[in-house]
Amino acid sequence: MKRVISVYLPFWATDRMRRAMGNTAPSADTPLVLKGAIGSRRIVMAVDDLGVKIGVRIGMPVAKAESLFGNLTILDADPVRDADALEKLAIWALRLYSPIVAVDPPDGLVLDITGAAHLYGGEAGLVADLITRLADLGITAHVALSDSWGAAHALARFGRQARLIVEAGHSAEALLRLPVEALRLPPDMLPDLHLLGLDTIGELAGKPRPPLTKSFGPKLFKRIDQAFGRLSEPIEPVASPELIQVERVFAEPIGAPETLEKYTRRLTDMICNRLDEKGLGVRRLDLHFVRVDNHIETIMAATAKPVRDPKRLGRLLCDKIETVNPGFGVDRMRLVAALTERLDAKQVEASWSQPAKPDVDDLWDILANRYGPDCLYRAVSVATDIPERAVKRVPPSASEMGSRRNAGYRRPQRLYRKPEAIQTLAALPDHPPKAFSWRGQRYRVACADGPERVLGEWWRSDTELGKVRDYFILEVEGGQRFWVFRSGDGQHPETGGLNWFLHGKFD
């Protein structure tokens, strides 16, 4: 099912102005107002969140705002630069989140993330990352995720939540209580709808269509069908001269898989030639199949390192052609290098004495595109005393080798994700146990070695300040060896509760 994100930027003009002014921007505790002219009237065109809180409204005469609210910074609005910056923001989102991103003027973006959410651990992860990155840029954003552009647009602006994810198939239920203004209808249509007592989308959707269509035209219920997902609404991706792209238009629609594969490889050859001219390699390719019904099917291929080998890139894209639904035919194909990096030619060193180092980057890319980017990783050591933090995952192509700080420590081959509580019998609180019970089985300890004291990392969290773990290696009567620890040093209660946990097992 199609999944669409709408990004609403309620203070886009003022946020952009503050970013553009840099160090000369008004302080955060000073309301920023942007003014413009309609005829001979000077009115407020945009206001930041602080201005909204004190009562400044868009459309208010500037003279009235100045008289009512003295502490205002008033500057000239610049809608042209706002629009240009919004398009640049769409290109930024295109490179990070989705191959289909469009501008939703004057203050929003729309992203078709169908099949792309797994790159961020799911839909919730993608939405959270998007909001966080925009906040880091100084941009306030409300984000809604739903099954259609119309539904996501309405929920982002009228859903009263900065982050809203609607489960697939439940968009209609979420829309019923929203006002009719959320449907992107012409402004002159809204007063007549309110005059008829149709204030919400649910009230409008429940009315007979013929009389209302006769009075308001077909656009009224077209917007309802688009919001409910009954009628397709194509999203035309943003185009930029900064992006390297090639396109093929067909006189007759195509749809056979072998034909789609043939032209995919031809487009890959063309874009690799363009990349070679600029000395670039591609990290992500987006291939758009524009169908005759204006619906866009998209596949993308990502690589661990910059690449411009047409055979390698063509294979990655052709592996995904089986996921493309050509419908009644594809009349245009467009291949976009969404993410590129510098790739200079390298001298290949031949050696008669040593064989060439095998290149496994191609295998990594094939597996990552087929099963997801998280399917391949290397484990490297981290310089920390806390066992569960001592190993981290890195991409297989990363040059990081890890720390050798813990190389001399005795550690079990099997470390449990979470230490498991055990019941112990010990002679004294600060002595190793003589017996313990774990997972319903009792073990008698034959010998023990320890303790190895590990202190909490107070610089990470205040809750770890002064905390202590004493680790012991316990060998039981059957010959098995376990790695257990006691929380606390056995003398000072603030160091831990003297509870015992099993953290690993020696094989």
Buried (B, 14 or more C-beta within 10 A) or exposed (E): EBBBBBBBBBBBBBBBBBEEEEEEBBEEEEBBBBBBEEEEEBBBBBBBEBBBEEEBEBEBEBEEBEEEBEEBBBBEBBBEEBEEBBBBBBBBBBBBBBBBBBBBEEBBBBBBBBBBBBBBEEBEEBBBBBBEBBEEEEBBBBBBBBBBBBBBBBBBBBBEEBBBBBEEEEBBEBBBEBBBBBBBBEEEBBEEBEEBEBBBBBBBBEEEEEEBBEEBEEBBBBBBBBBBBEBBBBBEBBBEEEBBBBEBEBEEBBBEEEEBBEBBBBBBBBBBEBBBEEEBBBBBBBBBBBBBEEBBBBBBBBBBEBBBBBEBBBBBBBBBBEEBEBBEBBBBBBBBBBBBEEBEEEEEEEEEEEEEEEEEBBEBBBBBBEEEBEEBEBEBBBEBBBBEEBBBEBBBBEEEEBEEEBEEEEBBEEBBEEBEEBEBEBEEEBBBBBBBEBEEEEBEBBEBEBBBEBBBBEEEEEEEEBBBBBBBBBBBEEEEBBBBBBBBBBEEEEBBEBBBBBBBBBE
